[in-house]
Amino acid sequence: MSPAISNDDIRTEARALGFDAVGFAPASLPSEAGKNLTQFLTLGRHGGMTWMEGRAEQRSSPQALWPEARSVIMLGMNYGPDEDPLATLAQKSSAAISVYAKNKDYHELIKKRLKRLARWLIEEHGGDVKVFVDTAPVMEKPLAAKAGVGWQGKHTNLVSREFGSWLFLGSIFTTLDIIADAPEADHCGSCQNCLNICPTDAFPAPYQLDARRCLSYLTIEHQGPIPIQFRKAMGNRIYGCDDCLAVCPWNKFASLSRETAFHARETLRTPSLFELAALDDRAFRNMFSGSPIKRTGRARFVRNVLIAIGNSQDRELAPSAQALLDDDNALIRGAAIWALRQLLDAKEIADLRRQFLTQENDADVIAEWAP
């Protein structure tokens, strides 16, 4: 017979493996979580993330995902930055990249450590396990709140009293019965900093998000051209947006991540828009090897860089955009036109239109040339 399961022993082992937050919950979610997901999907607020629809039932119920699951161990790793994420927004000719993407992709790093913890759990107590990091249909934030790791703030992200906004989450589902922790209470109070700062009004109400208006969704997940009404609001954000996270008052308790793989690479702190626009496919893949940015592909990435160039008010960046007017990818060509229209005068745009419009056959790109 296996020894009695000690939550403290699991916490000790988890922290030895590099996890900063550990909590325990039953393998279930309150009905409210499923209702919120249904509303989100019914209203189309998931945008082009159609993969969320197909496994909605499993997403809203851990036991629908794995009927044998009895308990969930929720784990967090602090990725707190060493600088204000909003400071880069003032450097218009440089790119602003979300804190979580300035170094290694967290998925593989966390998954390896989850597997090590899961193996230890089996060796000590038996049972079966499954580990998940972000890509599975798991509602990690409601589970983390239920496990006492934090609470979902008005921006729908997890907030921790100890780590503020900066926690990566992973989970271990197990057939073992583990004593649950008390859920974390909501400590947002009357604060609305996260709602007020959003540059695109992506929050229809507190605790609700419309991803179609969210710059993180638009710069990472959205496949087509950036909708015109959001381009100016992007500023120089080329991958993700940290505004609602960065202004949370609970960040006063946050600390720099102890995991060096999450510390910002110097080349990604304030990278030059000029240099990023010049990346071909090979250079893009080399620069972002091991980074979550690589997943977006060059086309979407350079699309974002070109929107930032258009917002830079830096006419010296116009040649970088002009060089991409005959790029093989229509998404890039369209964004290059928009960027140039922000930087050049009407005569210069008319001259370029005569030169390039005659050879264009993509409807979206032709529309960008329209007077």
C-alpha positions as CSV (number, residue, x, y, z in Angstrom):
1,M,0.0,0.0,0.0
2,S,1.4,3.4,-1.0
3,P,2.1,6.0,1.8
4,A,-0.5,8.6,2.5
5,I,-0.4,11.5,0.0
6,S,1.2,14.6,1.5
7,N,0.4,17.9,-0.2
8,D,3.4,19.4,1.4
9,D,5.7,16.7,-0.1
10,I,4.2,17.4,-3.5
11,R,4.8,21.1,-3.1
12,T,8.4,20.5,-2.0
13,E,9.1,18.3,-5.0
14,A,7.4,20.8,-7.4
15,R,9.4,23.7,-6.1
16,A,12.6,21.7,-6.3
17,L,11.8,21.3,-10.0
18,G,11.4,25.0,-10.5
19,F,7.7,25.6,-10.0
20,D,6.8,28.7,-8.0
21,A,3.1,28.1,-7.2
22,V,1.3,24.8,-6.4
23,G,-2.3,24.2,-5.7
24,F,-4.7,21.2,-5.6
25,A,-8.3,20.9,-6.7
26,P,-10.9,18.2,-7.5
27,A,-11.1,17.3,-11.2
28,S,-14.2,19.4,-11.8
29,L,-15.2,22.9,-12.6
30,P,-18.2,25.0,-11.4
31,S,-21.1,25.2,-13.9
32,E,-20.3,28.9,-14.2
33,A,-17.1,28.2,-16.1
34,G,-18.9,26.1,-18.7
35,K,-21.6,28.8,-19.1
36,N,-19.0,31.5,-19.6
37,L,-17.3,29.4,-22.2
38,T,-20.6,28.8,-24.0
39,Q,-21.4,32.5,-24.0
40,F,-17.9,33.3,-25.3
41,L,-18.3,30.9,-28.2
42,T,-22.0,31.7,-29.0
43,L,-21.1,35.4,-29.3
44,G,-18.3,34.5,-31.6
45,R,-15.8,36.2,-29.3
46,H,-13.2,33.5,-30.1
47,G,-12.7,34.9,-33.6
48,G,-10.8,32.5,-35.8
49,M,-9.9,30.1,-33.0
50,T,-12.4,27.5,-34.3
51,W,-10.5,24.8,-32.5
52,M,-12.1,26.0,-29.3
53,E,-15.6,24.9,-30.6
54,G,-14.8,21.3,-31.3
55,R,-13.8,20.3,-27.8
56,A,-15.8,22.8,-25.8
57,E,-17.4,20.0,-23.6
58,Q,-14.0,18.7,-22.7
59,R,-12.7,22.2,-22.0
60,S,-15.5,22.9,-19.6
61,S,-15.2,19.6,-17.7
62,P,-11.9,17.9,-16.8
63,Q,-13.7,14.6,-16.4
64,A,-15.1,14.9,-19.9
65,L,-11.5,15.2,-21.0
66,W,-10.4,12.2,-18.9
67,P,-13.2,10.4,-17.0
68,E,-10.8,8.7,-14.6
69,A,-9.3,11.9,-13.3
70,R,-10.0,12.6,-9.6
71,S,-7.7,15.4,-8.7
72,V,-5.8,18.2,-10.5
73,I,-2.4,19.6,-9.4
74,M,-2.1,23.2,-10.8
75,L,1.4,24.6,-11.1
76,G,2.7,28.0,-11.9
77,M,6.1,29.3,-13.0
78,N,6.9,33.0,-12.4
79,Y,8.0,34.8,-15.5
80,G,8.2,38.3,-13.9
81,P,10.2,40.8,-16.1
82,D,13.0,43.0,-14.9
83,E,11.6,46.1,-16.5
84,D,8.3,47.9,-17.1
85,P,6.6,46.2,-20.1
86,L,4.9,49.5,-21.1
87,A,8.1,51.5,-21.4
88,T,8.9,50.1,-24.9
89,L,5.6,51.6,-26.2
90,A,7.2,55.0,-26.3
91,Q,10.0,53.9,-28.5
92,K,8.1,54.1,-31.8
93,S,10.9,52.9,-34.1
94,S,11.5,49.8,-32.0
95,A,9.2,46.8,-31.5
96,A,7.3,45.9,-28.4
97,I,7.1,42.2,-27.7
98,S,5.1,40.6,-25.0
99,V,7.1,39.6,-21.9
100,Y,6.4,35.9,-22.2
101,A,7.8,35.8,-25.7
102,K,11.2,37.5,-25.2
103,N,13.1,34.2,-24.8
104,K,12.4,30.5,-24.7
105,D,9.0,28.9,-25.5
106,Y,7.6,28.0,-22.1
107,H,5.6,25.0,-23.3
108,E,8.4,22.5,-23.7
109,L,10.3,23.7,-20.6
110,I,7.2,23.4,-18.3
111,K,6.0,20.1,-19.9
112,K,9.4,18.4,-19.2
113,R,9.2,19.5,-15.6
114,L,5.6,18.4,-15.3
115,K,6.5,15.0,-16.6
116,R,9.3,14.7,-14.0
117,L,6.9,15.6,-11.2
118,A,4.3,13.2,-12.6
119,R,6.9,10.3,-12.6
120,W,7.8,11.1,-9.0
121,L,4.1,11.1,-8.0
122,I,3.6,7.7,-9.6
123,E,6.7,6.3,-8.0
124,E,5.7,7.6,-4.6
125,H,1.9,7.0,-4.7
126,G,0.9,5.1,-7.8
127,G,-2.1,6.0,-9.9
128,D,-2.2,7.3,-13.4
129,V,-1.5,10.8,-14.6
130,K,-1.8,13.1,-17.6
131,V,0.1,16.4,-18.0
132,F,-1.1,19.5,-19.9
133,V,0.4,22.8,-20.9
134,D,-1.8,25.3,-22.7
135,T,-2.4,23.3,-25.9
136,A,-4.9,20.8,-24.5
137,P,-8.6,21.6,-24.0
138,V,-8.1,22.6,-20.3
139,M,-9.5,25.7,-18.6
140,E,-6.4,26.3,-16.7
141,K,-7.3,29.7,-15.2
142,P,-10.6,28.6,-13.5
143,L,-8.8,25.4,-12.3
144,A,-5.9,27.5,-10.9
145,A,-8.4,29.7,-9.1
146,K,-10.2,26.7,-7.7
147,A,-6.8,25.3,-6.6
148,G,-5.9,28.5,-4.7
149,V,-3.1,29.6,-7.1
150,G,-4.8,32.9,-7.8
151,W,-8.0,34.4,-9.1
152,Q,-9.3,35.5,-12.5
153,G,-9.1,39.2,-12.7
154,K,-11.5,41.5,-14.6
155,H,-9.2,41.1,-17.6
156,T,-9.9,37.3,-17.4
157,N,-6.2,36.5,-16.7
158,L,-5.0,34.9,-13.5
159,V,-3.7,37.2,-10.8
160,S,-1.6,36.0,-7.9
161,R,-1.1,37.8,-4.6
162,E,2.6,36.6,-4.7
163,F,3.5,36.9,-8.4
164,G,1.0,39.4,-9.7
165,S,0.2,38.8,-13.4
166,W,3.2,36.8,-14.3
167,L,2.5,33.1,-14.0
168,F,2.8,30.4,-16.7
169,L,0.3,27.6,-15.8
170,G,0.5,23.8,-16.3
171,S,-1.5,21.0,-14.8
172,I,-1.3,17.3,-13.8
173,F,-4.5,15.3,-13.9
174,T,-4.3,12.2,-11.7
175,T,-6.5,9.3,-10.6
176,L,-5.3,9.9,-7.0
177,D,-7.5,11.5,-4.4
178,I,-5.6,14.5,-3.1
179,I,-6.9,16.9,-0.5
180,A,-8.0,20.1,-2.2
181,D,-6.8,23.6,-1.3
182,A,-9.3,26.4,-0.7
183,P,-10.2,28.4,-3.8
184,E,-8.6,31.9,-4.0
185,A,-11.0,34.8,-3.4
186,D,-11.3,37.6,-5.9
187,H,-9.2,40.5,-4.7
188,C,-9.8,43.0,-7.6
189,G,-12.2,45.1,-5.6
190,S,-13.2,48.3,-7.4
191,C,-10.0,48.5,-9.5
192,Q,-10.5,48.8,-13.2
193,N,-7.0,49.5,-14.4
194,C,-6.9,46.6,-16.7
195,L,-10.2,47.5,-18.4
196,N,-9.4,51.2,-18.7
197,I,-5.9,50.8,-20.3
198,C,-7.0,48.4,-23.1
199,P,-6.2,50.2,-26.4
200,T,-8.9,48.4,-28.3
201,D,-11.7,48.2,-25.7
202,A,-11.5,44.4,-25.8
203,F,-13.5,43.9,-22.6
204,P,-17.3,44.2,-23.1
205,A,-17.7,44.0,-19.3
206,P,-15.6,43.1,-16.3
207,Y,-14.5,39.4,-16.5
208,Q,-15.4,39.2,-20.2
209,L,-13.1,39.3,-23.2
210,D,-13.8,39.7,-26.9
211,A,-10.7,38.2,-28.5
212,R,-11.6,39.7,-31.8
213,R,-10.6,43.1,-30.4
214,C,-7.6,41.9,-28.4
215,L,-4.2,42.8,-29.7
216,S,-2.7,39.6,-28.4
217,Y,-5.2,37.6,-30.5
218,L,-4.9,39.9,-33.5
219,T,-1.1,39.9,-33.6
220,I,-0.6,36.2,-32.9
221,E,-3.7,34.1,-33.8
222,H,-5.5,36.2,-36.5
223,Q,-4.7,34.9,-40.0
224,G,-5.6,37.7,-42.3
225,P,-5.0,41.5,-42.5
226,I,-5.2,43.4,-39.3
227,P,-8.7,45.1,-39.3
228,I,-8.3,48.7,-40.1
229,Q,-10.0,50.0,-37.0
230,F,-7.3,48.4,-34.8
231,R,-4.1,49.3,-36.7
232,K,-3.5,52.6,-35.1
233,A,-4.2,51.2,-31.6
234,M,-1.5,48.5,-32.2
235,G,1.2,51.2,-32.0
236,N,4.5,49.3,-32.1
237,R,3.2,46.1,-30.5
238,I,4.2,43.3,-32.9
239,Y,3.6,40.2,-30.8
240,G,1.1,40.2,-28.0
241,C,0.1,43.0,-25.7
242,D,0.9,43.3,-21.9
243,D,-1.1,46.4,-21.1
244,C,-3.8,44.9,-19.0
245,L,-1.3,42.7,-17.2
246,A,1.3,45.4,-16.6
247,V,-1.1,47.9,-14.8
248,C,-2.4,45.4,-12.2
249,P,-1.7,46.8,-8.7
250,W,-0.9,43.3,-7.5
251,N,2.4,43.4,-9.5
252,K,3.9,45.4,-6.7
253,F,4.5,42.0,-5.1
254,A,5.9,40.5,-8.3
255,S,9.6,39.5,-8.6
256,L,12.0,38.7,-11.4
257,S,11.7,35.1,-12.6
258,R,14.3,32.8,-11.2
259,E,14.2,30.8,-14.5
260,T,16.8,32.3,-16.7
261,A,15.1,30.8,-19.8
262,F,12.4,33.4,-19.2
263,H,14.7,36.4,-18.9
264,A,14.5,38.7,-21.9
265,R,17.1,38.1,-24.6
266,E,18.9,41.4,-25.1
267,T,18.1,41.3,-28.9
268,L,14.4,41.2,-28.1
269,R,14.2,44.0,-25.5
270,T,13.7,46.8,-28.0
271,P,14.5,45.3,-31.5
272,S,14.7,47.6,-34.4
273,L,11.7,47.7,-36.8
274,F,14.2,48.2,-39.6
275,E,16.0,45.0,-38.8
276,L,12.8,42.9,-38.3
277,A,11.2,44.1,-41.5
278,A,14.3,42.8,-43.4
279,L,13.9,39.2,-42.2
280,D,13.4,36.6,-44.9
281,D,12.0,33.2,-44.0
282,R,15.3,31.6,-43.1
283,A,16.5,34.6,-41.1
284,F,13.1,34.6,-39.3
285,R,13.3,31.0,-38.4
286,N,16.9,31.3,-37.2
287,M,16.2,34.4,-35.1
288,F,13.2,32.8,-33.4
289,S,14.3,29.2,-33.0
290,G,13.0,28.0,-29.7
291,S,10.8,31.0,-29.3
292,P,7.0,31.1,-29.3
293,I,7.2,33.8,-32.0
294,K,8.3,31.2,-34.5
295,R,4.8,29.6,-34.4
296,T,3.2,32.7,-36.1
297,G,5.4,32.3,-39.2
298,R,7.2,35.1,-41.1
299,A,4.1,36.4,-42.9
300,R,2.0,37.3,-39.8
301,F,5.1,38.5,-38.0
302,V,6.2,40.9,-40.8
303,R,2.6,42.0,-41.2
304,N,2.7,43.2,-37.6
305,V,6.1,44.8,-38.1
306,L,4.8,46.8,-41.0
307,I,1.8,48.1,-39.0
308,A,4.3,49.2,-36.4
309,I,6.3,50.9,-39.1
310,G,3.2,52.8,-40.3
311,N,2.6,53.9,-36.7
312,S,6.2,55.0,-36.1
313,Q,6.0,58.4,-37.8
314,D,9.6,57.6,-38.8
315,R,9.9,58.4,-42.5
316,E,13.3,56.8,-42.5
317,L,11.5,53.4,-42.2
318,A,9.6,54.0,-45.5
319,P,12.2,52.2,-47.6
320,S,11.9,49.1,-45.4
321,A,8.1,49.0,-46.2
322,Q,8.7,49.8,-49.9
323,A,11.1,46.9,-50.2
324,L,8.2,44.6,-49.3
325,L,5.7,45.8,-51.9
326,D,6.6,42.9,-54.2
327,D,7.0,40.3,-51.5
328,D,5.7,36.9,-52.4
329,N,3.2,37.0,-49.6
330,A,0.0,39.0,-50.1
331,L,-0.5,39.6,-46.4
332,I,2.9,41.4,-46.3
333,R,2.3,43.3,-49.5
334,G,-1.0,44.7,-48.1
335,A,0.5,45.7,-44.8
336,A,3.4,47.4,-46.6
337,I,1.0,49.6,-48.6
338,W,-0.8,50.6,-45.4
339,A,2.5,51.5,-43.7
340,L,3.6,53.6,-46.6
341,R,0.3,55.5,-46.7
342,Q,1.0,56.6,-43.2
343,L,4.5,57.8,-44.0
344,L,4.5,59.2,-47.5
345,D,2.6,62.1,-49.1
346,A,-0.2,61.6,-51.6
347,K,2.0,62.1,-54.7
348,E,4.5,59.5,-53.6
349,I,1.7,57.0,-52.9
350,A,0.1,57.7,-56.3
351,D,3.4,57.0,-58.0
352,L,3.8,53.7,-56.2
353,R,0.2,52.8,-56.9
354,R,0.8,53.2,-60.7
355,Q,3.9,51.0,-60.4
356,F,2.6,48.2,-58.4
357,L,-1.2,48.0,-58.7
358,T,-1.1,46.8,-62.4
359,Q,0.8,43.6,-61.3
360,E,-1.4,42.9,-58.3
361,N,-4.0,40.1,-58.3
362,D,-5.0,39.7,-54.6
363,A,-8.3,41.4,-53.7
364,D,-7.2,42.4,-50.2
365,V,-4.0,44.0,-51.5
366,I,-5.8,45.8,-54.2
367,A,-8.2,47.2,-51.6
368,E,-5.2,48.6,-49.7
369,W,-4.3,50.7,-52.8
370,A,-7.8,52.2,-53.0
371,P,-7.8,56.0,-52.6
